């Protein structure tokens, strides 16, 4: 089982199979694609931050078959339910109780070819993905597939579609796409997440200071009452 903390990388012993942790390709080919990948990964991590049995990753090599280093998938974002969060150099399915990522996202760039995407679709269908989502930022197109008896089948209407696993909703628009969390809040950019976190910390600090001021005020009042011979606990 992968460790939950960063471990020192060791080279395989003679006779062991070496599984590369990088395919040498960039995570994204332009800023728009990168921003959408980060949007999915960061918000999904935040969504399941309190669940220790959900693993979320972006651009991580996934090896579905032991011994087959030639079968390596690298979803832009993936979610594996039933697996602990923590460090992994790559996702070796046989070391993850045989559990594949159930949810996979791909964000397209202009260089993605139809043949390349067909190969990815067939691989995801073959190796156990339950929900497959593809977003094209340039064309503002969003598509979804769910696993049925015959494999991955397209979702005919994706407007307002809710992911069975993630419970998030997708709202394609002419300007792009809005993604809603289960509580209705919209997926935020990394900067928006940082700003909101900072604002929440600021409000918490203000509340702590206010509570401390109230406590000190109550103590001063109690001391005055005691000097007057009055028991503050009986007032």
MDAnalysis code that builds the backbone (N, CA, C; Angstrom):
import MDAnalysis as mda
import numpy as np

u = mda.Universe.empty(705, n_residues=235, atom_resindex=np.repeat(np.arange(235), 3), trajectory=True)
u.add_TopologyAttr("name", ["N", "CA", "C"] * 235)
u.add_TopologyAttr("resid", np.arange(1, 236))
u.add_TopologyAttr("resname", ["UNK", "UNK", "UNK", "UNK", "UNK", "UNK", "UNK", "UNK", "UNK", "UNK", "UNK", "UNK", "UNK", "UNK", "UNK", "UNK", "UNK", "UNK", "UNK", "UNK", "UNK", "UNK", "UNK", "UNK", "UNK", "UNK", "UNK", "UNK", "UNK", "UNK", "UNK", "UNK", "UNK", "UNK", "UNK", "UNK", "UNK", "UNK", "UNK", "UNK", "UNK", "UNK", "UNK", "UNK", "UNK", "UNK", "UNK", "UNK", "UNK", "UNK", "UNK", "UNK", "UNK", "UNK", "UNK", "UNK", "UNK", "UNK", "UNK", "UNK", "UNK", "UNK", "UNK", "UNK", "UNK", "UNK", "UNK", "UNK", "UNK", "UNK", "UNK", "UNK", "UNK", "UNK", "UNK", "UNK", "UNK", "UNK", "UNK", "UNK", "UNK", "UNK", "UNK", "UNK", "UNK", "UNK", "UNK", "UNK", "UNK", "UNK", "UNK", "UNK", "UNK", "UNK", "UNK", "UNK", "UNK", "UNK", "UNK", "UNK", "UNK", "UNK", "UNK", "UNK", "UNK", "UNK", "UNK", "UNK", "UNK", "UNK", "UNK", "UNK", "UNK", "UNK", "UNK", "UNK", "UNK", "UNK", "UNK", "UNK", "UNK", "UNK", "UNK", "UNK", "UNK", "UNK", "UNK", "UNK", "UNK", "UNK", "UNK", "UNK", "UNK", "UNK", "UNK", "UNK", "UNK", "UNK", "UNK", "UNK", "UNK", "UNK", "UNK", "UNK", "UNK", "UNK", "UNK", "UNK", "UNK", "UNK", "UNK", "UNK", "UNK", "UNK", "UNK", "UNK", "UNK", "UNK", "UNK", "UNK", "UNK", "UNK", "UNK", "UNK", "UNK", "UNK", "UNK", "UNK", "UNK", "UNK", "UNK", "UNK", "UNK", "UNK", "UNK", "UNK", "UNK", "UNK", "UNK", "UNK", "UNK", "UNK", "UNK", "UNK", "UNK", "UNK", "UNK", "UNK", "UNK", "UNK", "UNK", "UNK", "UNK", "UNK", "UNK", "UNK", "UNK", "UNK", "UNK", "UNK", "UNK", "UNK", "UNK", "UNK", "UNK", "UNK", "UNK", "UNK", "UNK", "UNK", "UNK", "UNK", "UNK", "UNK", "UNK", "UNK", "UNK", "UNK", "UNK", "UNK", "UNK", "UNK", "UNK", "UNK", "UNK", "UNK", "UNK", "UNK", "UNK", "UNK", "UNK", "UNK", "UNK", "UNK", "UNK"])
u.atoms.positions = np.array([
    [0.856, -1.192, 0.000],
    [0.000, 0.000, 0.000],
    [0.887, 1.235, 0.000],
    [0.557, 2.261, -0.826],
    [1.381, 3.465, -0.838],
    [1.395, 4.154, 0.512],
    [2.547, 4.729, 0.861],
    [2.655, 5.441, 2.128],
    [1.889, 6.744, 2.053],
    [1.453, 7.230, 3.204],
    [0.731, 8.485, 3.261],
    [1.664, 9.684, 3.374],
    [2.966, 9.416, 3.380],
    [3.946, 10.491, 3.427],
    [4.944, 10.262, 2.313],
    [5.674, 11.322, 1.978],
    [6.668, 11.214, 0.911],
    [7.749, 10.223, 1.317],
    [8.062, 9.316, 0.421],
    [9.073, 8.310, 0.700],
    [10.237, 8.480, -0.265],
    [11.378, 7.949, 0.122],
    [12.553, 8.013, -0.728],
    [12.392, 7.026, -1.869],
    [12.614, 7.509, -3.085],
    [12.478, 6.631, -4.247],
    [13.618, 5.640, -4.279],
    [13.318, 4.375, -4.532],
    [14.336, 3.343, -4.652],
    [14.239, 2.713, -6.035],
    [15.369, 2.342, -6.575],
    [15.390, 1.708, -7.890],
    [15.024, 0.232, -7.755],
    [14.421, -0.343, -8.793],
    [14.012, -1.755, -8.697],
    [15.213, -2.682, -8.611],
    [15.008, -3.771, -7.948],
    [16.053, -4.777, -7.845],
    [16.153, -5.525, -9.174],
    [17.262, -6.209, -9.409],
    [17.398, -6.978, -10.654],
    [16.221, -7.943, -10.832],
    [15.641, -7.899, -11.994],
    [14.505, -8.769, -12.283],
    [13.154, -8.132, -12.024],
    [13.136, -7.014, -11.254],
    [11.879, -6.325, -10.991],
    [11.547, -5.376, -12.139],
    [10.260, -5.155, -12.315],
    [9.810, -4.256, -13.376],
    [9.900, -2.811, -12.890],
    [10.414, -1.932, -13.746],
    [10.503, -0.511, -13.401],
    [9.329, 0.229, -14.028],
    [8.582, 0.934, -13.191],
    [7.425, 1.691, -13.667],
    [7.768, 3.176, -13.617],
    [8.016, 3.810, -14.764],
    [8.343, 5.246, -14.774],
    [7.233, 6.071, -14.135],
    [7.629, 7.157, -13.498],
    [6.672, 8.044, -12.852],
    [6.370, 9.273, -13.699],
    [6.909, 9.317, -14.907],
    [6.632, 10.412, -15.828],
    [6.685, 9.886, -17.250],
    [5.789, 10.429, -18.084],
    [5.818, 10.048, -19.497],
    [6.554, 11.082, -20.341],
    [7.114, 12.090, -19.676],
    [7.882, 13.100, -20.391],
    [7.050, 14.147, -21.092],
    [5.717, 14.066, -20.956],
    [4.839, 15.027, -21.621],
    [4.414, 16.108, -20.630],
    [4.194, 17.325, -21.120],
    [3.737, 18.391, -20.217],
    [2.313, 18.142, -19.751],
    [1.980, 18.659, -18.569],
    [0.628, 18.485, -18.051],
    [-0.382, 19.183, -18.942],
    [-0.015, 20.345, -19.470],
    [-0.910, 21.107, -20.320],
    [-0.116, 21.782, -21.428],
    [-0.811, 22.121, -22.514],
    [-0.145, 22.723, -23.664],
    [-0.461, 24.208, -23.808],
    [-1.356, 24.711, -22.988],
    [-1.636, 26.143, -22.998],
    [-2.247, 26.527, -21.659],
    [-2.342, 27.817, -21.398],
    [-2.797, 28.282, -20.085],
    [-4.252, 27.937, -19.819],
    [-5.086, 27.963, -20.859],
    [-6.506, 27.651, -20.655],
    [-6.692, 26.202, -20.227],
    [-6.016, 25.298, -20.906],
    [-6.087, 23.889, -20.529],
    [-5.553, 23.683, -19.117],
    [-4.431, 24.310, -18.803],
    [-3.837, 24.190, -17.464],
    [-4.807, 24.682, -16.398],
    [-5.429, 25.845, -16.630],
    [-6.349, 26.416, -15.636],
    [-7.526, 25.484, -15.358],
    [-8.030, 24.841, -16.393],
    [-9.166, 23.942, -16.187],
    [-8.743, 22.664, -15.456],
    [-7.564, 22.150, -15.765],
    [-7.071, 20.968, -15.059],
    [-6.919, 21.277, -13.570],
    [-6.301, 22.426, -13.273],
    [-6.122, 22.826, -11.877],
    [-7.473, 23.044, -11.201],
    [-8.425, 23.631, -11.931],
    [-9.760, 23.864, -11.375],
    [-10.386, 22.555, -10.916],
    [-10.343, 21.540, -11.776],
    [-10.925, 20.246, -11.422],
    [-10.175, 19.613, -10.248],
    [-8.850, 19.546, -10.337],
    [-8.069, 18.844, -9.319],
    [-8.195, 19.516, -7.956],
    [-8.005, 20.832, -7.900],
    [-8.014, 21.531, -6.617],
    [-9.392, 21.501, -5.959],
    [-10.446, 21.679, -6.744],
    [-11.789, 21.667, -6.158],
    [-12.209, 20.270, -5.732],
    [-11.796, 19.252, -6.461],
    [-12.109, 17.887, -6.052],
    [-11.344, 17.514, -4.785],
    [-10.103, 17.967, -4.676],
    [-9.349, 17.725, -3.442],
    [-10.019, 18.413, -2.263],
    [-10.472, 19.646, -2.484],
    [-11.156, 20.375, -1.417],
    [-12.473, 19.703, -1.057],
    [-13.165, 19.196, -2.063],
    [-14.464, 18.564, -1.840],
    [-14.346, 17.326, -0.953],
    [-13.250, 16.572, -1.123],
    [-13.078, 15.329, -0.368],
    [-11.954, 15.427, 0.667],
    [-11.634, 16.643, 1.062],
    [-10.527, 16.844, 2.013],
    [-10.764, 16.143, 3.338],
    [-12.018, 15.999, 3.743],
    [-12.335, 15.384, 5.037],
    [-12.621, 13.889, 4.930],
    [-12.476, 13.337, 3.745],
    [-12.713, 11.900, 3.550],
    [-11.375, 11.216, 3.296],
    [-10.859, 10.445, 4.253],
    [-9.532, 9.830, 4.091],
    [-9.507, 8.690, 3.079],
    [-10.675, 8.298, 2.579],
    [-10.738, 7.162, 1.662],
    [-11.093, 7.565, 0.243],
    [-10.696, 8.783, -0.130],
    [-10.866, 9.235, -1.508],
    [-9.540, 9.816, -1.975],
    [-9.008, 9.263, -3.053],
    [-7.739, 9.718, -3.610],
    [-7.991, 10.538, -4.863],
    [-7.463, 11.761, -4.883],
    [-7.620, 12.668, -6.020],
    [-6.240, 13.038, -6.535],
    [-6.062, 13.004, -7.853],
    [-4.755, 13.357, -8.419],
    [-4.942, 13.946, -9.807],
    [-3.920, 14.661, -10.244],
    [-3.909, 15.218, -11.583],
    [-2.641, 14.839, -12.316],
    [-2.788, 14.425, -13.566],
    [-1.647, 14.104, -14.423],
    [-0.720, 13.075, -13.784],
    [-1.303, 12.077, -13.146],
    [-0.533, 11.003, -12.507],
    [-0.617, 9.746, -13.369],
    [0.537, 9.123, -13.610],
    [0.524, 7.893, -14.408],
    [-0.200, 6.781, -13.661],
    [-1.086, 6.123, -14.361],
    [-1.871, 5.012, -13.826],
    [-1.524, 3.755, -14.618],
    [-1.004, 2.765, -13.890],
    [-0.685, 1.469, -14.498],
    [-1.764, 0.471, -14.092],
    [-2.651, 0.086, -15.004],
    [-3.747, -0.812, -14.634],
    [-3.363, -2.289, -14.582],
    [-2.281, -2.668, -15.274],
    [-1.926, -4.082, -15.380],
    [-0.502, -4.301, -14.886],
    [-0.342, -5.148, -13.900],
    [0.981, -5.432, -13.359],
    [1.880, -6.063, -14.417],
    [3.102, -5.521, -14.518],
    [4.059, -6.055, -15.478],
    [3.980, -5.443, -16.860],
    [2.946, -4.628, -17.114],
    [2.766, -4.023, -18.443],
    [3.056, -2.528, -18.362],
    [4.339, -2.182, -18.436],
    [4.700, -0.764, -18.385],
    [4.275, -0.042, -19.652],
    [3.962, -0.800, -20.703],
    [3.519, -0.177, -21.943],
    [2.068, 0.284, -21.861],
    [1.334, -0.163, -20.824],
    [-0.047, 0.285, -20.624],
    [-0.031, 1.296, -19.489],
    [0.091, 2.537, -19.854],
    [0.165, 3.615, -18.865],
    [-0.791, 4.723, -19.282],
    [-1.685, 5.086, -18.388],
    [-2.672, 6.125, -18.647],
    [-2.354, 7.321, -17.749],
    [-2.672, 8.517, -18.212],
    [-2.384, 9.719, -17.428],
    [-3.559, 10.686, -17.535],
    [-4.656, 10.404, -16.829],
    [-5.807, 11.319, -16.872],
    [-5.435, 12.704, -16.361],
    [-6.069, 13.734, -16.922],
    [-5.809, 15.087, -16.428],
    [-6.243, 15.218, -14.970],
    [-7.325, 14.544, -14.618],
    [-7.767, 14.480, -13.215],
    [-8.430, 13.129, -13.008],
    [-8.217, 12.549, -11.817],
    [-8.842, 11.266, -11.537],
    [-9.186, 11.169, -10.062],
    [-10.225, 10.388, -9.781],
    [-10.691, 10.189, -8.415],
    [-10.882, 8.688, -8.193],
    [-10.276, 8.180, -7.115],
    [-10.409, 6.767, -6.765],
    [-11.049, 6.664, -5.384],
    [-12.264, 6.161, -5.338],
    [-12.954, 5.956, -4.070],
    [-12.505, 4.643, -3.452],
    [-12.335, 4.667, -2.129],
    [-11.884, 3.465, -1.440],
    [-10.381, 3.367, -1.324],
    [-9.668, 4.437, -1.749],
    [-8.215, 4.462, -1.633],
    [-7.795, 5.684, -0.827],
    [-6.796, 5.543, 0.049],
    [-6.409, 6.668, 0.914],
    [-5.670, 7.750, 0.154],
    [-5.883, 8.982, 0.599],
    [-5.119, 10.088, 0.054],
    [-3.679, 9.953, 0.529],
    [-2.739, 10.502, -0.196],
    [-1.347, 10.414, 0.194],
    [-0.435, 10.377, -1.013],
    [0.871, 10.341, -0.742],
    [1.858, 10.398, -1.814],
    [1.852, 9.134, -2.662],
    [1.961, 9.337, -3.966],
    [2.195, 8.248, -4.915],
    [3.040, 8.796, -6.056],
    [4.026, 8.040, -6.456],
    [4.784, 8.423, -7.640],
    [4.029, 8.075, -8.900],
    [3.208, 7.042, -8.801],
    [2.304, 6.630, -9.862],
    [1.235, 5.755, -9.215],
    [0.180, 5.484, -9.946],
    [-0.938, 4.709, -9.401],
    [-0.877, 3.297, -9.992],
    [-0.377, 2.349, -9.177],
    [-0.292, 0.948, -9.601],
    [-1.536, 0.232, -9.093],
    [-2.400, -0.117, -9.987],
    [-3.724, -0.594, -9.586],
    [-3.660, -1.855, -8.723],
    [-2.731, -2.747, -8.992],
    [-2.626, -3.979, -8.215],
    [-2.178, -3.720, -6.780],
    [-1.577, -2.531, -6.524],
    [-1.206, -2.157, -5.155],
    [-2.306, -1.338, -4.481],
    [-3.409, -1.131, -5.186],
    [-4.526, -0.335, -4.673],
    [-5.773, -1.210, -4.514],
    [-5.541, -2.458, -4.074],
    [-6.626, -3.441, -3.930],
    [-7.372, -3.668, -5.230],
    [-6.681, -3.448, -6.336],
    [-7.287, -3.659, -7.645],
    [-8.302, -2.601, -8.036],
    [-8.365, -1.508, -7.278],
    [-9.374, -0.469, -7.520],
    [-8.861, 0.524, -8.560],
    [-9.572, 0.687, -9.685],
    [-9.180, 1.693, -10.666],
    [-9.758, 3.044, -10.280],
    [-9.243, 4.126, -10.839],
    [-9.930, 5.410, -10.668],
    [-11.335, 5.298, -11.260],
    [-12.353, 5.560, -10.452],
    [-13.721, 5.422, -10.960],
    [-14.154, 6.614, -11.793],
    [-13.529, 7.780, -11.532],
    [-13.902, 8.999, -12.246],
    [-12.664, 9.611, -12.889],
    [-12.787, 9.956, -14.160],
    [-11.657, 10.499, -14.911],
    [-12.109, 11.727, -15.709],
    [-11.241, 12.749, -15.727],
    [-11.473, 13.958, -16.510],
    [-10.350, 14.126, -17.529],
    [-10.720, 14.578, -18.716],
    [-9.750, 15.003, -19.712],
    [-10.125, 16.398, -20.182],
    [-9.134, 17.293, -20.230],
    [-9.319, 18.649, -20.753],
    [-8.533, 18.734, -22.060],
    [-9.216, 19.032, -23.141],
    [-8.588, 18.977, -24.449],
    [-7.758, 20.213, -24.758],
    [-6.758, 20.002, -25.612],
    [-5.984, 21.090, -26.198],
    [-6.151, 20.974, -27.712],
    [-5.787, 22.003, -28.468],
    [-5.928, 21.925, -29.925],
    [-5.136, 20.790, -30.557],
    [-4.125, 20.277, -29.873],
    [-3.280, 19.226, -30.439],
    [-3.813, 17.820, -30.206],
    [-4.862, 17.679, -29.407],
    [-5.438, 16.344, -29.201],
    [-6.140, 15.891, -30.479],
    [-5.796, 14.693, -30.933],
    [-6.406, 14.166, -32.157],
    [-7.565, 13.241, -31.821],
    [-8.429, 13.026, -32.791],
    [-9.577, 12.140, -32.601],
    [-9.105, 10.717, -32.302],
    [-8.041, 10.270, -32.978],
    [-7.521, 8.924, -32.750],
    [-6.970, 8.792, -31.335],
    [-6.260, 9.817, -30.870],
    [-5.723, 9.800, -29.508],
    [-6.835, 9.697, -28.478],
    [-7.886, 10.472, -28.658],
    [-8.982, 10.460, -27.701],
    [-9.768, 9.156, -27.777],
    [-9.846, 8.557, -28.950],
    [-10.509, 7.262, -29.076],
    [-9.721, 6.195, -28.331],
    [-8.393, 6.243, -28.430],
    [-7.556, 5.285, -27.708],
    [-7.741, 5.448, -26.197],
    [-7.818, 6.702, -25.735],
    [-8.030, 6.934, -24.310],
    [-9.393, 6.412, -23.872],
    [-10.403, 6.698, -24.666],
    [-11.750, 6.229, -24.334],
    [-11.767, 4.707, -24.209],
    [-11.187, 4.015, -25.182],
    [-11.183, 2.547, -25.157],
    [-10.432, 2.018, -23.934],
    [-9.324, 2.677, -23.577],
    [-8.557, 2.242, -22.408],
    [-9.344, 2.454, -21.127],
    [-9.974, 3.601, -20.984],
    [-10.762, 3.872, -19.789],
    [-11.937, 2.904, -19.685],
    [-12.556, 2.598, -20.805],
    [-13.662, 1.645, -20.806],
    [-13.175, 0.252, -20.426],
    [-11.991, -0.105, -20.898],
    [-11.461, -1.450, -20.660],
    [-11.018, -1.649, -19.219],
    [-10.472, -0.594, -18.600],
    [-9.841, -0.772, -17.297],
    [-10.656, -0.247, -16.114],
    [-11.957, -0.066, -16.293],
    [-12.834, 0.076, -15.134],
    [-13.335, 1.448, -14.760],
    [-13.058, 2.467, -15.585],
    [-13.572, 3.802, -15.273],
    [-15.101, 3.781, -15.334],
    [-15.744, 4.381, -14.330],
    [-17.206, 4.409, -14.263],
    [-17.796, 5.696, -14.826],
    [-17.066, 6.792, -14.678],
    [-17.527, 8.089, -15.173],
    [-16.374, 8.755, -15.911],
    [-16.636, 9.158, -17.138],
    [-15.601, 9.770, -17.967],
    [-16.120, 11.101, -18.491],
    [-15.344, 12.173, -18.237],
    [-15.758, 13.517, -18.623],
    [-14.678, 14.163, -19.491],
    [-15.125, 14.807, -20.558],
    [-14.205, 15.491, -21.467],
    [-14.699, 16.914, -21.681],
    [-13.793, 17.878, -21.469],
    [-14.146, 19.275, -21.711],
    [-13.161, 19.891, -22.694],
    [-13.698, 20.578, -23.702],
    [-12.892, 21.276, -24.694],
    [-13.049, 22.776, -24.444],
    [-12.069, 23.433, -23.821],
    [-12.197, 24.855, -23.505],
    [-12.312, 25.743, -24.737],
    [-11.676, 25.340, -25.842],
    [-11.710, 26.161, -27.056],
    [-13.095, 26.136, -27.703],
    [-13.683, 24.957, -27.794],
    [-14.991, 24.822, -28.423],
    [-16.141, 24.984, -27.429],
    [-15.807, 25.086, -26.130],
    [-16.819, 25.194, -25.072],
    [-17.758, 23.981, -25.110],
    [-17.181, 22.808, -25.352],
    [-17.969, 21.573, -25.444],
    [-17.654, 20.660, -24.268],
    [-18.704, 20.097, -23.693],
    [-18.559, 19.178, -22.567],
    [-19.319, 17.892, -22.885],
    [-18.664, 16.769, -22.656],
    [-19.284, 15.465, -22.896],
    [-19.051, 14.555, -21.699],
    [-19.967, 13.607, -21.523],
    [-19.885, 12.706, -20.365],
    [-20.305, 11.311, -20.775],
    [-19.682, 10.326, -20.133],
    [-20.029, 8.925, -20.339],
    [-20.152, 8.237, -18.975],
    [-21.093, 7.306, -18.865],
    [-21.273, 6.510, -17.656],
    [-21.169, 5.033, -18.006],
    [-20.673, 4.259, -17.042],
    [-20.557, 2.828, -17.279],
    [-21.919, 2.153, -17.174],
    [-22.254, 1.429, -18.216],
    [-23.456, 0.604, -18.252],
    [-23.022, -0.832, -18.518],
    [-23.994, -1.680, -18.761],
    [-23.680, -3.091, -18.991],
    [-22.766, -3.282, -20.197],
    [-22.921, -2.430, -21.210],
    [-22.141, -2.577, -22.433],
    [-20.850, -1.759, -22.423],
    [-20.546, -1.118, -21.299],
    [-19.346, -0.299, -21.225],
    [-19.697, 1.148, -20.963],
    [-18.847, 2.060, -21.417],
    [-19.092, 3.482, -21.221],
    [-20.063, 3.983, -22.290],
    [-21.193, 4.511, -21.843],
    [-22.202, 5.012, -22.768],
    [-22.382, 6.514, -22.565],
    [-22.611, 7.255, -23.662],
    [-22.697, 8.715, -23.559],
    [-23.937, 9.174, -22.800],
    [-23.783, 10.280, -22.089],
    [-24.913, 10.923, -21.426],
    [-25.561, 11.846, -22.457],
    [-26.825, 11.623, -22.819],
    [-27.431, 12.401, -23.904],
    [-27.596, 13.884, -23.601],
    [-27.878, 14.227, -22.357],
    [-28.089, 15.628, -21.982],
    [-27.227, 15.950, -20.773],
    [-26.185, 16.751, -20.984],
    [-25.244, 17.035, -19.897],
    [-25.578, 18.323, -19.152],
    [-26.572, 19.075, -19.608],
    [-26.922, 20.319, -18.920],
    [-27.558, 20.014, -17.575],
    [-26.896, 20.414, -16.507],
    [-27.387, 20.131, -15.166],
    [-27.148, 18.704, -14.729],
    [-26.355, 17.950, -15.504],
    [-26.099, 16.546, -15.162],
    [-25.319, 16.443, -13.854],
    [-25.733, 15.519, -12.992],
    [-25.061, 15.310, -11.713],
    [-24.264, 14.014, -11.738],
    [-22.992, 14.124, -11.370],
    [-22.133, 12.949, -11.295],
    [-22.624, 12.013, -10.201],
    [-22.882, 10.733, -10.536],
    [-23.336, 9.786, -9.509],
    [-22.341, 9.621, -8.366],
    [-21.050, 9.663, -8.674],
    [-20.028, 9.469, -7.648],
    [-19.679, 10.755, -6.914],
    [-19.469, 11.825, -7.670],
    [-18.972, 13.069, -7.085],
    [-20.085, 13.958, -6.543],
    [-21.297, 13.779, -7.066],
    [-22.470, 14.596, -6.678],
    [-22.331, 16.049, -7.118],
    [-21.430, 16.335, -8.036],
    [-21.313, 17.686, -8.571],
    [-22.154, 17.785, -9.842],
    [-22.514, 19.017, -10.207],
    [-23.337, 19.238, -11.402],
    [-22.572, 20.060, -12.435],
    [-22.864, 19.779, -13.692],
    [-22.210, 20.458, -14.802],
    [-23.234, 21.290, -15.560],
    [-22.853, 22.552, -15.829],
    [-23.731, 23.466, -16.557],
    [-22.950, 24.086, -17.712],
    [-22.940, 23.427, -18.880],
    [-22.276, 24.027, -20.041],
    [-22.989, 25.314, -20.461],
    [-22.196, 26.339, -20.808],
    [-22.743, 27.615, -21.243],
    [-22.018, 28.061, -22.505],
    [-22.539, 29.106, -23.123],
    [-21.899, 29.642, -24.323],
    [-20.539, 30.242, -23.988],
    [-20.356, 30.673, -22.742],
    [-19.090, 31.280, -22.320],
    [-18.103, 30.261, -21.775],
    [-18.543, 29.051, -21.539],
    [-17.662, 28.037, -20.964],
    [-18.451, 26.987, -20.236],
    [-18.145, 26.751, -18.981],
    [-18.878, 25.762, -18.202],
    [-18.819, 26.127, -16.733],
    [-19.943, 25.936, -16.059],
    [-20.007, 26.132, -14.615],
    [-20.144, 24.767, -13.961],
    [-19.365, 24.542, -12.920],
    [-19.431, 23.283, -12.176],
    [-19.846, 23.611, -10.749],
    [-20.884, 22.936, -10.270],
    [-21.403, 23.192, -8.936],
    [-21.098, 22.037, -7.994],
    [-20.724, 22.386, -6.773],
    [-20.525, 21.392, -5.732],
    [-21.892, 20.894, -5.248],
    [-21.916, 19.827, -4.439],
    [-23.208, 19.308, -3.949],
    [-24.039, 20.341, -3.204],
    [-23.393, 21.336, -2.570],
    [-24.143, 22.357, -1.837],
    [-24.550, 23.528, -2.722],
    [-24.249, 23.453, -4.011],
    [-24.629, 24.509, -4.934],
    [-23.550, 25.549, -5.169],
    [-22.489, 25.533, -4.360],
    [-21.386, 26.474, -4.554],
    [-20.650, 26.136, -5.847],
    [-20.161, 27.158, -6.513],
    [-19.494, 26.980, -7.799],
    [-18.017, 26.643, -7.600],
    [-17.479, 25.762, -8.449],
    [-16.044, 25.481, -8.434],
    [-15.285, 26.791, -8.560],
    [-14.239, 26.956, -7.743],
    [-13.453, 28.177, -7.724],
    [-12.067, 27.941, -8.298],
    [-11.488, 28.995, -8.846],
    [-10.109, 28.909, -9.305],
    [-9.190, 28.788, -8.099],
    [-7.934, 28.440, -8.367],
    [-6.965, 28.292, -7.276],
    [-6.825, 29.602, -6.494],
    [-6.790, 30.720, -7.215],
    [-6.674, 32.027, -6.555],
    [-7.912, 32.296, -5.708],
    [-9.094, 31.982, -6.237],
    [-10.328, 32.195, -5.487],
    [-10.372, 31.329, -4.237],
    [-9.883, 30.098, -4.347],
    [-9.831, 29.207, -3.187],
    [-8.907, 29.787, -2.115],
    [-7.744, 30.298, -2.549],
    [-6.805, 30.877, -1.591],
    [-7.391, 32.111, -0.922],
    [-8.047, 32.956, -1.717],
    [-8.641, 34.172, -1.162],
    [-9.751, 33.841, -0.176],
    [-10.585, 32.855, -0.526],
    [-11.676, 32.478, 0.377],
    [-11.123, 31.889, 1.662],
    [-10.074, 31.066, 1.539],
    [-9.457, 30.490, 2.733],
    [-8.884, 31.580, 3.625],
    [-8.233, 32.581, 2.991],
    [-7.668, 33.686, 3.766],
    [-8.773, 34.497, 4.435],
    [-9.890, 34.708, 3.728],
    [-11.009, 35.454, 4.294],
    [-11.633, 34.697, 5.467],
    [-11.749, 33.379, 5.334],
    [-12.296, 32.579, 6.428],
    [-11.385, 32.631, 7.646],
    [-10.068, 32.602, 7.415],
    [-9.132, 32.711, 8.542],
    [-9.232, 34.088, 9.192],
    [-9.395, 35.148, 8.351],
    [-9.519, 36.493, 8.887],
    [-10.781, 36.619, 9.739],
    [-11.886, 36.070, 9.260],
    [-13.136, 36.138, 10.020],
    [-13.034, 35.343, 11.317],
    [-12.366, 34.177, 11.247],
    [-12.199, 33.370, 12.454],
    [-11.354, 34.112, 13.487],
    [-10.313, 34.808, 13.020],
    [-9.468, 35.571, 13.922],
    [-10.242, 36.737, 14.527],
    [-11.085, 37.397, 13.725],
    [-11.911, 38.487, 14.249],
    [-12.870, 37.968, 15.315],
    [-13.461, 36.808, 15.062],
    [-14.390, 36.232, 16.024],
    [-13.660, 35.841, 17.302],
    [-12.437, 35.305, 17.166],
    [-11.660, 34.944, 18.350],
    [-11.336, 36.181, 19.178],
    [-10.937, 37.262, 18.494],
    [-10.616, 38.502, 19.211],
    [-11.857, 39.083, 19.882],
    [-12.996, 39.037, 19.178],
    [-14.237, 39.554, 19.759],
    [-14.615, 38.768, 21.006],
    [-14.496, 37.427, 20.933],
    [-14.817, 36.589, 22.081],
    [-13.874, 36.886, 23.254],
    [-12.582, 37.123, 22.932],
    [-11.607, 37.432, 23.977],
    [-11.914, 38.785, 24.617],
    [-12.309, 39.745, 23.813],
    [-12.675, 41.055, 24.352],
    [-13.895, 40.960, 25.261],
    [-14.876, 40.157, 24.856],
    [-16.068, 39.959, 25.672],
    [-15.713, 39.278, 26.989],
    [-14.799, 38.320, 26.930],
    [-14.382, 37.629, 28.150],
    [-13.688, 38.592, 29.110],
    [-12.783, 39.417, 28.560],
    [-12.073, 40.376, 29.401],
    [-13.025, 41.417, 29.990],
    [-14.017, 41.858, 29.191],
    [-14.995, 42.821, 29.680],
    [-15.813, 42.228, 30.824],
    [-16.195, 40.949, 30.674],
    [-16.959, 40.284, 31.722],
    [-16.133, 40.129, 32.998],
    [-14.835, 39.850, 32.842],
    [-13.970, 39.717, 34.015],
    [-13.812, 41.054, 34.737],
    [-13.694, 42.149, 33.999],
    [-13.569, 43.469, 34.629],
    [-14.848, 43.830, 35.383],
    [-16.005, 43.525, 34.765],
    [-17.274, 43.804, 35.431],
    [-17.413, 42.977, 36.698],
    [-17.013, 41.710, 36.637],
    [-17.103, 40.841, 37.808],
    [-16.205, 41.355, 38.933],
    [-15.027, 41.860, 38.576],
    [-14.115, 42.387, 39.585],
    [-14.696, 43.637, 40.253],
    [-15.335, 44.498, 39.472],
    [-15.967, 45.685, 40.044],
    [-17.065, 45.305, 41.031],
    [-17.867, 44.302, 40.662],
    [-18.939, 43.842, 41.535],
    [-18.376, 43.281, 42.836],
    [-17.288, 42.560, 42.753],
    [-16.679, 41.990, 43.964],
    [-16.203, 43.103, 44.899],
    [-15.638, 44.162, 44.315],
    [-15.178, 45.285, 45.138],
    [-16.338, 45.978, 45.854],
    [-17.514, 45.886, 45.272],
    [-18.709, 46.464, 45.889],
    [-19.373, 45.488, 46.831],
    [-18.746, 44.327, 47.021],
    [-19.299, 43.338, 47.931],
    [-20.399, 42.514, 47.317],
    [-20.472, 42.501, 46.017],
    [-21.520, 41.738, 45.325],
    [-20.910, 40.521, 44.661],
    [-21.531, 39.388, 44.866],
    [-21.056, 38.167, 44.216],
    [-21.577, 38.147, 42.779],
    [-20.702, 38.234, 41.784],
    [-21.146, 38.285, 40.368],
    [-21.898, 37.025, 39.952],
    [-21.635, 35.921, 40.629],
    [-22.318, 34.683, 40.249],
    [-23.780, 34.683, 40.685],
    [-24.137, 35.631, 41.573],
    [-25.507, 35.664, 42.068],
    [-26.327, 36.801, 41.435],
    [-25.671, 37.533, 40.553],
    [-26.348, 38.663, 39.911],
    [-27.209, 38.165, 38.765],
])
